[in-house]
Amino acid sequence: MALGKRKREQQGMWVATTDLPKSPGHPFYLKLNQLLADAKFDEWVEKLCQPYYAATMGRPSIPPGVYFRMILIGYFEGIGAQRGIAWRCSDSRSLAEFLGVPLNEPTPDHSSLTRTHQRLPLEIHEQVFVFVLKIADDKKLLKGKTVAVDSTTLEANAAMKSIVRKETGEDWQQYLERLAKDAGIENPTAEDLRRFDKQRKDKKVSNDEWKSPRDPDSRIAKMKDGTTHLAYKAEHVVDVETDLLLSTSITPANHGDAETLCDSVAQAQLNMQAAGSKAEIEEVVADKGYHKASTLELCAALELRTYIPEPKRRHRNRWTDKPAGQQAAVYANRRRVRGARSKKLQRLRSELTERTFAHVCETGGARRTWLRRLIKVRKRYLIQAAARNLGLILRKLFGMGTPRGLQGLGGLFWSLYLAIRTSWSRWCAHQIAMTKSFLFRLVRVLALPGLRLVAQKSTKSTGC
């Protein structure tokens, strides 16, 4: 075979579409398209989004089904930025086939993705999330009796260096210069400001005094790794029996966990009802950060049994100035937490909620948001959570929940092949060695009488 060389001359201007190579498609995305087609997702979402587009004005936009599929690709490929999603779709023929884009047309760019994201309101994204829950309910994968609740922080698309004072509008540098002048330092240099800032005692920044002009909805918060960033808070409500995400909410990072617990559980119940499920949430499991007397009282009023550990306190609770319902709710929750069922549910809560954060935030690319303002972050995060539920449904139905799952399956088969081949080679080598040893002994036994006869003849003398 002759050596092939790369052609550098200019290619032809016109190429027939029948001559273009066709991608066989990715098996995972083929199954996902099949699942969405069986549920008639494209027809449903186009009818849902019709009121937000003009009848005959301008060129047609990208179909809503293509927009939502690109967000799904961002989750499954671990891409957070919309530019990265657009580039990945244009670079892959299998993803273009998943989007339904013909070979002779380009995939949507990031500007089209951004405009569609801004045009469609939050309610549309919420209904798409509920649509995925309805698919799970139709497949008998939705239970919803016991739920686990937990929260995490998302890094906002704004830097701490850009924060300004709310009352004066000063940035950090101007704020330091004013403090240095008040301390008697005239015309401070950059070195003087750094030394002055290092020697100051009260250097904490508060959300009551500082804000970000780039993203006013973000809040100053401490992240999981101990660093301080402008951030949002994401809260998950997970079905303990099926591991499905029933609700996701994005709030400012300074909102306490106990403040948002009942709202998140109520939203999860509304989502299940909208999906056609008749299940009722009866039990709520959370960590000690959600323990608050007023929250437990509200859960009891909503007929929810709570399993929330009580944090250690230096002093006993005083109930003289609090309603009687709070004391009864706290004591009932304390009694349930001491049981064996509570310990089992707490182990499940730690496993399931942390897994959802690992999927959506870490491998799904949502740990750092590339959008600004609370509404935009909520839209994107809802579809990423819906993508996580779709992956779980595909895993239950077809045995694969991510595109990379097939790589692991191929690696398993390859490992088995190598193990079988190695074992076969060793067995064959052992059999060959045994055969050689047997033949050597056989030849030795058969040739021994002849060797003895030759030795006897060689010992006789002629007398010469």
N, C-alpha and C positions, 0 to 999 in steps of 0.2 A: 504494500500500500504506500502510495506516494505521500509526502509531507504536504499538508494543507497550509496555505499562507493567508493571512488576514488581508482582505481587499481594502484598499484605501481610496479607490476612485469613487466619484460621486454616484450615488444610487439613482435609480430611475425616479422620475417625478410622479408617475402614476402607478399605483399598485392595486390590482383587483382585490376586493375583499375576500374572494374565494381562495386567493393565494396566501392570505395571512395565516400564520400558524394559530390553531385553536387550542386553548388550554383545556386539559382534562378536568380542571376544577379541583378544589380542595375537598376531600371527603367530609370534613367537619362542616364547612360552609354550605355544601350541597344538602346535608341533613338539616341544617338550620333553615335554609331556604324552603326545604320541603315542609318543615314544621310551620313556618309562617304562611306558606301557601295553603296548607290544609286549614289553617285558621282564617284565611281570607284577610290577611293583615293589610295588604296594599289597598284593596277596595275600601276597607273600613277606614283607614287613616286618611285616604284622599277625600272621602266624604266628610270626615270630621274636620279637616283643615280647609275645606272649600270656602267658608265664610271669611277667611283671612286673606283671600286673594281676589284681585279684580277679575271681571269676566273676560274682557278683551284687551286690556291695557298692557302694552309692553310685550316682551318676549316671554315665553313660558319659563317658569322657574324649574329647579330640579324637583322631581317628585318627592313628596314627603317621605315615602318609603325608602328612597335612596338616602335622604338626610339621616333618618333614624338608623339605617344600616351602617352608615359611616361612624356614628357614635358607638354602635355595637362593635365595630372593628377596632375602635380606639381602646375598648375594654379588653377584647380578646388578644390584641397585639401588644397591650401594655403601653399605649401611646397617650400622653396627656394633652399635648398641644394640638390644636386644630390644623396647624400647618403640617405637623408630622403625620396626622391622619390622612390629609389630602395627598401628601407625597407618597405615602405607603400605598394608597389605593391606585395612584397613577403608575407605580412601579411594578405592581403585581397583576398579572392577567387573571389569576384565579379570583382575586378580590374584585376586579372589574366585572367578572362574570357574576359574582355574588351580588353586586350592585345592579346588575342588569344593564350595564353600559355596553353598546355594540363595539366591535373591534375598531371601526373607523371613526369613533367619537372619543374625545378625551373625558376622563373622569372629572367630577366637580372639583374646583379649586377651593382653597380655604376661604376666599371671600364669599363665595356662594354658600358655603357652610355657615359662615358667620351671619350673613343676612337672613338665612332661614331660621337660625337660632334666635335672632332678635325678633323676627316677625311672629313666630308661633308663641303663644302665651304659656304660662306655667300650667294652666289647666289642661292643655293638650298633652303635655309631658306626663302629667298625673294620670290621665286616662290611658296613655300607652303603658304605664306601669301597671295599672289595673288590668289591662288587656292581657298582659303576660301572666298575671295571677289567675285570670280566667282560663287560660290554657292549662295551667297547673291544676286548677279545679276540675276541668274536663277530663284530665288524665288521672284523676283520683289521687293527687299528690298534695292536696291542701287539707290540713287538719285544723290548726289554730286554736286548740283548747288551752295550751300552756305556751306562754311566750317568754323569751329572755330579752332583756333590754340592756344596752351598754352604749357608750359614746366614745369618740376619739376626736382629735384635733386635725384640721387640714390647714396647711400653710397657704396663706393668701398670696395673691399676685401683687404684693406691695412690700417695700423694704422698710425696716425700722429706721433707716437713715432719713426717710422722707416724712416722718411724723412732725406735726406742728402743734403749738399750743392752741387750745380752743378759744381762749379769751383774747389773745393778742395776735395769733397767726404766726408767731416766731418759730423758726426751725431750731434744731438742736444747737447749731453753731451760734445763732443770734441769742438764744437763751443763755448759753454759757458766757458770751460776751457781756450781757447785761448783769449776770451774777458776779462776774469778775470785777466790773466797774463798781458795783455796789460794795464789793469787798475791799475797794481801794486800789485796784490794779488799773492804771491808766494805759490806754492803747495796748492791750495785751496782744502778744504774738501767738502764733499757732502752738509753739512750745509752751508758752505760759498757760494757754487754755488747757492743754493736755495735762500739765502738772496740777493746775487748779482743779480740774475735773477728777483727777486721781485722788486728791487729798480730801475731796468733799465727802461728807458722811451720808447725807440723804440723797441718794442717786436713783431711787426707784421712780419709775414712770407709771402713771395711773391712767386708766381709761376715762376717768372723770376729767382729766386735765389735757390729755393728748389724743390726737386723732390722725388718721392718714388722709391726706387730700386726694390721693389716687384712688383709694377704696374706702370710703367712709363707713361701710358696713362691717369692715374687719375690726378685730379687737386684739389688743396686746395680750398674749397668753404664753404660758410655758408649754413647750411641746413634749412629746414622749421621751425624747433624748436629753431633756434638761435645758435645751436652748430656748431663747425667747424670740418669738416672731409675731407678726400680725397673722391672725388665724381665724378660722371658723370652727364651729363644733358640729360634727355629724353624729346623729343618733340612729341606731338600728334596733328594730323590733323583729326578732327571729322566731319562727315557729320551731319549738323544741323537737317535735316529732318528725318534721320533714326537712328542717334546715333552710326553709324558704324565708326570704326577706319579705315581711308583711308591710313594713313601713320604713321610710328613711326621711329624716328631717334635717335641714341645715339651719342653724341658728348662730347668732354672734357667739364668739368663744367665751365671753364672760357670763353667759347664762348658766346657772347652776343645773346640775342633773336633776335634783328634786323638783325644780320648777317646770321641767319639760316632760316628766315621766307620763303623767296622765294624758297630756295632749298627744304624745306619740302613740300610746296604747289606743286611745280613742280613734286616731287616724288609721291605725292598723285594722280596727274593727270596721270602720267605714269602707276601707279598701276591700276587705273580704266580702262585705255585703254587696258592694258594687260589682265584684267578680262573680256573684251568684252563689256564694257559699252560705250555708245556713249555720255554720259553726259560730259559737260564742266564746269569746276569751273569758276564761274563768280564773286563771292563775298567772301571776306576774313574778318573774325572778329577776333580781338585779343585785348589784354589789352595794357595799355600805355607803358609797357616795350618794345613793338615792334615798337614804333613810332620813325622813323628816316627819314630825308628828302630823302636820297639816296635810302632807301628801298621803300618808297612810290613812288618815281619816277620809280623804276624798276617795281613795281606792276602795275603802270599805263601803262608802256610800254608793259607789258604782258596782258593788257586789263582786269585787275582785279580791281574791285571796293573794296576799303578798308574801314573798319569801325574800326579805331584805335583811341581811345581817346588821346588827346595831353596832355602831362604832364605840370604842372605849371612851368613856368620859371620866373626868376626875370626880365629879359630884353626881349624885342621884338626881333624876328628873323631879322638878317641882310642878305639881298639877293644880295648885290652888288658884292660879290666875289663867288657866287654860280650860277650854271646853271639855266636858266629860267624854265626848266622843273621841277626842284625840288620845286620851289615856286608854280607853278600851281598845282602840285600833293598835296602839303601840304594844300593849300587853298580848293581844291576839297574835300579832306578827312575831313577837318574841317567842311565844309558845310554839308556833309552827316552825320557826328557824331551828329550834333545838331537836326536831325530829329527824329520822333517817331519810325521809323523802326530801327534806330541804338540802341535806348534804349531797344527795344524788343530783338534784336539780342544779345546785351550785356548780358541780363539776361539769354538767352539760352546758351551763351558761358560759363558763370560762372557755370551753372548747368551741362552741358554736359561734358565739359573738366574735371572738378573736379570729376565727376562720373567715368570717364575712369581711372583717376589716383587712385581713391579709389579702383576700381576693380582690376586693374593690379598690382599696387604697394602695397596696403594694404592687401586686402583679397587674392590677387593672389601671395603674397610672393616675389614681385620683388623690394621692397623698398631698400633692401640691396642685392647687388650682391655677389655671392659666386664664381664668375669666375674673372679672371684677363686678362687684355688686351682688347682693344676696340672691336676687331673683335668678340671675344668670347661673350662679353656682348651683342653685337648687335644680334648675332645668337639667344641667349636664349630669349631676349626681343621680338624679332619678333614673335616667336612661342607663347609666352604668350599673345601678342596682338591678334594673330590669334585665340587663345583659347577664348579670350574675345568676338571676333566677332562670333565664333561658339555658345557660350552661348546665345548671343543676337538672333541669328537665331533660335535656339531651343526654346527660349522664345516666339518668334513670331509665330512659327509653332505649338508647343505643349504646351505652357503655363508654361514651367519650364526652367530656364536658368542656374541653378546650382544644384549640387547633394543635397545641404542642403535646397533647395527650397521646396522639398517634406516634409521635417521635419516641415517647417512652415505651409504647407498645412494640414499635419496631426494634428498639434496643433490647426489649425482653426476648423477642424471638431470635435476635442475633446472638444473645448470650446463651440461649438454649442450644442454638446451632453449634456454637463454638464448644460448649460443654459436651454435647453428643459427639462431635467430631474428635475432640481430645480423648474422650473415653474410648471411642472406637479405635483410634490410633494406638492407644496404650494396650488395648486388648489384642489388636493385631500384632503388635510388637512382641507381646508376651507369648502369643501362640507361635509366632515364627521362632522365637528363642527356644520354646519347648520342643518344637519340631526339629530344630537343628541339634539340640541336645540328644533327642531320641535317635536321630539318624547317626550321630557320632557314636553313641553307645552301640547301636546295631552293627555299624561297620566294624567297630572294634571287636565285638563278639564274633562276628563272622570271619574276620581276618586273623584272629588270634591263633587257631590251629596251624594255618599256613606259616605264620611268623615263627611258631615254635619249631616246625619242620626245617625251615631255613636255618634257624639257629643251631639245630642239631647237626646238620650237614656241614656247617661252617666250622664246627669244633673237631671234626675228624682230620687226621694227619696222613700224608702219603708216605712218610718215612724218608723222604729225600733230604 
